[in-house]
Amino acid sequence: MSNLSDAFVGSNPPYIGKEIDMVRQELMLRNPLRMLGTHTGSILPEGGFGAIVARAGVGKTSLLVQIALDRLLRNEGVLHISLEDPVQKVLLWYDEIFQNIALKHGITQNDVLWDHIRSHRFIMTFHVDSFSVPKLEERMVELTEQRIIDPAIIMIDGLPAGEQVGEALYQLKDLAEKYEQKIWFSIRSNQINDKGKVELPATMQPFANLFDMVLRLSPQNQEVHVEVAKGQQTESDLILDPATMLLKDLPTV
């Protein structure tokens, strides 16, 4: 059984005006995530997979939501699937992180901007034992046909790394390529490599070639470093501020 939720189901995105639209574009330009992507801001190719890997409680969901917010600011449809948390908790993640971003950048009238970008988002929750890719595709097609949302990116929070994970990954890859979407996963792992770094769980190692980018979260000296384990390398790690769980701004040159 799945739960579906969003505040603007069936409605058109609210008009935000030129001034707020300039704020939206400024947030896109100032987002540290641009270091992971191309000049278009895209981190993954169409049909691509990205993974955020870490132990429990390090910041996987926070980073996943920040990636989703970046795409929402670009007016892309985002389908967020949670396999761990109820809808209300996911809503709180989005609300809190966006408000922290607005506070950090001194944004006024942030409610107008928030109402605009969240109209491109839809949250879907599944119990882990009831999740299946055919069921996901069925729900997604329903959302698209009813013009509720046409997702360009799917966020899957809490994909279990069980013995059957390979079958699910191949099915999701087919789904992403079929609809020209990008899929991000948050993956809990206690798998440590010979350098003491967390990596994809052992059950996912045979399918590592499916991922275009793998980010690992590494706690270091009261900070959480976002390290690129696979994909386009950056000159320095991105860093999550443990007080807000937001990505820290890059140093100015």
Sequence and secondary structure as in RCSB ss.txt:
>XXXX:A:sequence
MSNLSDAFVGSNPPYIGKEIDMVRQELMLRNPLRMLGTHTGSILPEGGFGAIVARAGVGKTSLLVQIALDRLLRN
EGVLHISLEDPVQKVLLWYDEIFQNIALKHGITQNDVLWDHIRSHRFIMTFHVDSFSVPKLEERMVELTEQRIID
PAIIMIDGLPAGEQVGEALYQLKDLAEKYEQKIWFSIRSNQINDKGKVELPATMQPFANLFDMVLRLSPQNQEVH
VEVAKGQQTESDLILDPATMLLKDLPTV
>XXXX:A:secstr
 EEEE TTTT      HHHHHHHHHHHHHH GGGGGS TT  SS TT EEEEEE TTSSHHHHHHHHHHHHHHTT
 EEEEEESSS HHHHHHHHHHHHHHHHHHTT SSHHHHHHHHHTTEEEEEE GGG  HHHHHHHHHHHHHTTS  
EEEEEEET    TTHHHHHHHHHHHHHHTT EEEEEEE   B TTS B S GGGGGGGGG SEEEEEEEETTEEE
EEEEESS  SS EEE TTT  B      
